[in-house]
Amino acid sequence: MLPPDADTVVRHQDDPARRRRLRWRSRRGLLENDLVLTRFLDANEATLTDEEVGGLVRLLDLSDNALMDLLLGRSEPDGDLDDPHARRMLARLRAA
C-alpha cells in the first residue's frame, strides 16, 4: 500500500473537527482530570504537533483512575504508553 500524498494528509491543527474531537475526548468523569486536561488544552492546544496529539490520545485511552495516577506521579507509563510522545505529553501535563 502506498503512503498518502503529503498534500492530502490532514494535520490536527488544520482540521476543526479533529480539534473538537480532542476536546471532547478530554472531558473526563473525574473532575480533577477534567480540570488538568481542559486547562492544558486551553493554554497549549493551538501549538500541539500531530505527534504530541498522538501521545495525548494514548493517555486519553486510559481509565480515569489510571490517568490520575500518572498525572499525580503515583505510577509511570508502561506498555503502549512507553513511547517518547506519550512521555513528553505526560511531563507537560504534570507541569501544567
C-alpha positions as CSV (number, residue, x, y, z in Angstrom):
1,M,0.0,0.0,0.0
2,L,1.4,3.4,-0.9
3,P,1.6,6.2,1.6
4,P,-0.8,9.0,1.1
5,D,0.4,12.0,-0.8
6,A,1.8,14.6,1.6
7,D,-0.6,17.2,0.2
8,T,-3.6,15.1,1.2
9,V,-2.6,14.4,4.8
10,V,-4.8,16.5,7.1
11,R,-2.9,17.8,10.1
12,H,-4.6,18.1,13.5
13,Q,-4.3,21.8,13.6
14,D,-5.9,22.2,10.1
15,D,-9.0,20.2,10.9
16,P,-11.6,21.8,13.2
17,A,-13.4,18.5,13.6
18,R,-10.3,16.8,14.9
19,R,-9.7,19.7,17.3
20,R,-13.3,19.4,18.6
21,R,-12.9,15.6,19.0
22,L,-9.8,16.0,21.0
23,R,-11.5,18.5,23.4
24,W,-14.5,16.1,23.7
25,R,-12.2,13.1,24.5
26,S,-10.5,15.2,27.2
27,R,-13.8,15.5,29.1
28,R,-13.4,13.0,32.0
29,G,-15.5,11.6,34.7
30,L,-13.0,12.6,37.4
31,L,-13.2,16.4,37.9
32,E,-9.5,16.6,38.6
33,N,-8.6,15.0,35.3
34,D,-11.1,17.2,33.5
35,L,-9.6,20.4,35.1
36,V,-6.0,19.4,34.3
37,L,-6.8,18.5,30.7
38,T,-9.1,21.4,30.0
39,R,-6.6,24.0,31.4
40,F,-3.8,22.3,29.5
41,L,-5.7,22.4,26.2
42,D,-6.8,26.0,26.8
43,A,-3.1,27.0,27.1
44,N,-1.5,24.7,24.5
45,E,-3.9,23.1,22.1
46,A,-3.2,25.6,19.3
47,T,0.5,24.7,19.2
48,L,0.4,20.9,19.6
49,T,2.0,18.9,16.8
50,D,0.5,15.8,15.4
51,E,3.0,13.6,17.3
52,E,2.1,15.4,20.6
53,V,-1.6,14.9,19.9
54,G,-0.9,11.2,19.3
55,G,0.8,11.0,22.6
56,L,-2.1,12.7,24.3
57,V,-4.6,10.5,22.7
58,R,-2.8,7.4,24.0
59,L,-3.0,9.0,27.5
60,L,-6.7,9.7,27.0
61,D,-7.3,6.0,26.2
62,L,-6.6,5.2,29.9
63,S,-9.3,4.9,32.5
64,D,-9.8,8.0,34.7
65,N,-8.1,6.4,37.7
66,A,-5.1,5.2,35.7
67,L,-4.7,8.7,34.1
68,M,-5.0,10.4,37.5
69,D,-2.3,8.0,38.9
70,L,0.0,9.0,36.0
71,L,-0.7,12.7,36.4
72,L,0.0,12.6,40.1
73,G,3.2,10.6,39.7
74,R,1.8,7.6,41.6
75,S,2.6,5.4,38.6
76,E,4.8,5.7,35.5
77,P,3.9,4.8,31.8
78,D,4.5,1.3,30.5
79,G,3.4,-0.8,27.6
80,D,1.8,1.3,24.8
81,L,2.4,4.5,26.8
82,D,6.2,3.9,27.0
83,D,7.0,6.0,23.9
84,P,8.6,9.4,23.7
85,H,5.5,11.3,22.6
86,A,3.3,10.0,25.4
87,R,6.0,10.6,28.0
88,R,6.6,14.1,26.7
89,M,2.9,14.9,26.9
90,L,2.7,13.3,30.4
91,A,5.6,15.6,31.5
92,R,3.8,18.6,30.1
93,L,0.5,17.7,31.8
94,R,2.3,17.2,35.1
95,A,3.9,20.6,34.8
96,A,0.6,22.3,33.9
